[in-house]
């Protein structure tokens, strides 16, 4: 049985990946700094409780000296654009130094790394730290696949996003579920068709299947892009969420956020061969809304 280590395993993407790997016969080890409400215990054989920012100390307390993994899926990351501009050192410690520590302390010939489409235009500290992480992977990993994730959304029906909502679809789902009174549109004067930012969205289940394919056959390319080639504006997402949830929620205009850009959309000729998009924006909004109704707190 092939063995895979997933970092950030109790997170949103990590939980979906752990379940999918288990369903495909992998022995899944999970590394995370804490257990979350996403219960992955049925899908993993070992949990390693560790914050990647901290020293490893005695490796045997975390990883067996002869424990080599067929692949490592490195998802442990801080991801908020806004927060990264306020706390840049925190993002350097986690996304850059933490990545170097994983590469130095885990034995594997195949690393799958979660980067971001924002690395194409690294305005925010978050994007800059992911770009530095990419460079570490290229230099030190013998085989690798670097995924530049576009906006990941939706749910596979069991797990949900945790912590403070930072992405639009989940924020809209919270509003539809009555967990927030209003949504603020950050800038309505961008150079887009309706004046609001446009983003390319991908369903978390489609993304997880792409990661599975990269475990089977690493690409060793600079990056694989996990977008659909279609972007949706903030207003479009809000309208689709209202349709999918059958709920109306209030919206207000606000100022632009530092670190934002007008449009992030994948060119159609860059779509990764690993990605088979079977879910559309309506599917993402509906499953995100249903996940928000299930989520406690």
N, C-alpha and C positions, 0 to 999 in steps of 0.2 A: 504494500500500500504506500503510495507516494505521500510525503509529508510536506505541509506548507505552513509557514508562519505568517500570520496576519497581524500587523501592528495597527493600533487604533481599532481593534476588533469589535469593541462594544459600541462604536460610533455608528452613524447612519449608514454609510457605505460599507463599512467593515462588517456589520451584522448581516447585511444581505449577501456579501461575499462568502462569509463563513458558512451560511446555510447552503448556498449553491455548491460550494466545494464539498461539503459533507454529502449532499445529494448525489454528487458525481464520484463518490468513493474515496475522497482524500481524507487523510489523517490531519486534522486541523488543530494547530496550536495557536492560541490567542495571546497577544501581548497588549496590555492597556494599563493606564495608571489607575483605573477604577472600574467597577462594574456599574453599568447603567440600567435603565429600565428595559433596554433591548436584551431580552434573555436569550443568549446564544448557547447556554449550557448544553442543550441537547445536540448541538452541532460541533462541539469541540471536545478534544480528548485531554487538553491541558490548558490551564490559564496561568500566564506569567504576569504578575502584578508589578508593573514598573513604569516609571515616568522616563521617557527617553532623554529628557534634559539632565537627569541625574547620573552620577558616576555608576558604572556597573559593579565596581568592587569585585567580590568573589564571583566569577562568572558561573561557577558550578551552582550557585544559589538560584540562577536564572535559566541558564542554558547548559545542558550537558556538554562536556568538553568534546565529545565525539558525536554530537548531535548535529548532523548536517541536513539542511533542508533542501528539498527539490526546488523550492521557490520561496521567496519572501515577498509578500504584498505589503508595501510600506504606505500605509494610509494615515499614520499618526501625524496630525498637522493642525496648526491654528489657521483659520480660514477667513476671518472677518477683515474685509478691506478697511472699514472705518476704524476698527480696533487697532489694526496694524499701524495706522498713522499716529495713533496716540501712544502705543506701547511698542515701538520698533525693536527694542532689545529683546523683549519677550519672544517676538517672532524669529529673530535671528537665533536665539538659543534653541527654540523648538524645531524650526523648519530647516535650519542649516546645521547647527552643531548636533542636534538630535539625529539627523540623517547620517552624519559622519560617524556617530557612535554606533548606529545600527550596522553600517558597513564594516566597522572595525570589530564588532563583537558577535556577529551572526555568520555562520558558515553556510554559504549557498553559491551556486553558479548562475542563479537566475533571479534578478531583482525586478519587480514591477513597482514603479514609482508613480505616485499620484501627484501630478503637477497641475497647472491651470492654464486655460486659454489666455488669461491675463498676462502670461509671460511673453506673448507676442508684442505687447505694448506695456512694459512693466512700469506703470506710473506709481502704483501703491507699494508700500513696504512689503505687503503680503506677496505680491507678484515678484518683486525683486528677490525675496528669500526663496521662493520656489525655483526661480531661475538658477540661483546659486546651488540649490539642491540638485537640480538637473546636472549641473556641471560636475558635482561630486559623483553622481551615479555613472556618468560617462567615463570618468577617470578611474574609478575604483571597482566598479561592478564588472565581472568577466562577461556576463550576458545580461541584457536588461531590456525592458520595455518602458519607456517614459510616456505616460498618458497625460496629455494636456486636456484636462476635463473642462468641458463647458458647464453650464449651470445644470447641476444634477437635481432632479426633483421626483416627486411621487413616492410610492411605497409598493412593496411586493405583497402587502396584505397583513404582515405580522409586525414589522419594525417601523420606527418613525425617527425623524430627526430629534435630537436631544439638545438641551441647553437653550440659550436665547436664539430666537429666530433671526437670521441675517439675510436669508434669500427670499426673493419676492413671492414665489409660489407658496412657501410655507407661511409667510406673513399674511398673504391673502387668505390662506386656509384658516389661519387663526381668526381673522376677521369674520369669515363665513361661519365659523363655529361659535361665534360670540365671545371669543377670548380677548379681543381688542376692539375698541370703539371705532377706530378710524385708521385708514392707511394714508401715509404721507407719500406723495410722489415727489421724489428728489430731483427737481428740475423739470420744467415743461418747455424749455427753450433750446433743447438740444437740436443738432442738425440731423433730424430724423423726420419721417413722414408726419407723425402727430406731435412731435416736440418732446417725447419722452424716450428714455434710453431703450435700446433694443438689445436683446440677448438671445442666444441660441441655447435651447434646453434639451436635455436628454434624460430619459427615464432611468432610475437607479437599477432596475432589473436588466435593462438592455446593457447598461454599463458593466454590471457584474458579469454578464455573459462574455463581454469583451475581455475582462480581466481573466476569466477562465481560459479563454483561447490563448492569451499571452503566456499563461503558465504552461500550456501544452507546447507552445512554440514561440519563444521570445523573438522579437523583431530585430533587435540591435540597431534600430533606426534612431535618429536623434529624438524624434517624438512620434506618437500616434495621436491623432486628434479625435476626440469623442464628441463631436457635435453632429447635427443633422444637416447643416447647410441652410437652415431656415431660421430667421430671427423673428422674435415677437416683441412688440413694445410693451411698456408697463401697462398702458391702457388696455391693450389687447389681452394681456394675462388677467387683468382684473375682470374684464368682461367674460372671459371663458370660465373663470372661477365662479362668477355669479351664476352662469349657466349650469355648470357642473354640480354646484352645491344647491342650486335653487334658493339661494339666499342673497339678499341685498345688503350691502354694507357701505358705509360712508367713506369718501375719499377727499383728501385735501391736497392743495399744492404747497410744496415746500422748496427750500433752496437746494442747490446742487450739493452733493457730498464730495469732499476732497478725495481724490483717488479714482473717481468714476470717469468713464469715457462714454461717448455717445453710443457706440455700437460694437458688439462683439459677436461676430458671425463667422462660421467656418466656410471657407471656399469649398464648393462641392467636390473639386478634384483632390482635396486634402482629407476627405472622410476616411477614417481608418477601416482597413479590411476586417478588423476584429469586431467592428460594431455593426450589429444588425438591428436597426431601430424598428421595433414592432409596436411601439406605443407613441401616441401623438400628444399634443398639448392638453386636449380634453382628458385623456387618460391620466396624465400627470396631475392635473388639477383635481380630478375626482378622487383619485387614490390618496392624494395629500390631504384633502378635506376629510375623508374617512379615517385616515390615520390620526388627524387632529381630534376627531370625535373620540377615538380610543385612548388618546394620550392623556394621562393624568398629570395635572400640575402645569 
